[in-house]
Amino acid sequence: MKLAMIGLGRMGGNMVKRLDQDGHEIIAYDVDANAAARLAGECRQVHPVNDLTALLAALPAPRVIWLMVPHQFVDDSIGALLRAGLQTGDLIIDGGNSNYREGQQRAAMLAEQGILFADCGTSGGIWGLKNGYSLMIGGSDEAIALIAPALTTLAANDGKAWAHVGPVGAGHFVKMVHNGIEYGMMQAFAEGFELMQAKEEFQLDAHAVAKVWQHGSVVSSWLLDLIADALAQDVELSALSDWMDDSGEGRWTIHESIDLAIPTPVLTLALQARFRSRQRDTYAGKIVNAMRAGFGGHAIKPADE
């Protein structure tokens, strides 16, 4: 299929490459024109454009435009597309980490003009190009039918790792919960490894333990693999600080649990641990940062700052 990708950063750029590898044709745009030009040089069917008017002109109707921009820029991007000439039947997909309530509001606004909107939670990080992504998309049946070929290409597990999870808002709601769970899993690993490090009596080899747990253990996982990789380089993780950022989804998850009166003590405390990390260094925080750097390429504050 032929579609546009707006936002060619760490995630969007790799998604374009994966789509190109499967024969899709992509109209590529980024505020950094060099990003689109670089992708065009690496791919067979990627066509860079310098403005959104050109982007819309290059697409057949109904036009499919995928946004991979930070959530704070989604409204500006939609506004610019409207000014450039979006038409009835066109589809916008927000594939970033937006708040699901904002997605519902955007869908309602666009529906008044006959424009479709879908929200797609996207997981897979910097490994998605090679391994594929886990995609949770919300929207109408009409919208999902338009984008389904691209979803199948992007999805892991031979194209099976995507699901139409519900109406608009459902995609980002599911991804929000996914990220809340992710916080809890990472924090549990981090606390366990810190506990072992503190048991000086046994002089435990944390890397050896991680390697053992990678095979046949009920806690074996991609996150554990990332820990093992990091510990193989430096068991003390001396290059990392334990300062942990949060990008919003964890907070939204806890807000939702409060609104619904659903107890989420593990998820809540994992978020609180990130707040605590900004006050003093701990080995547990370094463990979490090792995982974050490994799966998502997140910027990590150096140990000496």
Disulfide bonds with the S-S distance in Angstrom:
none
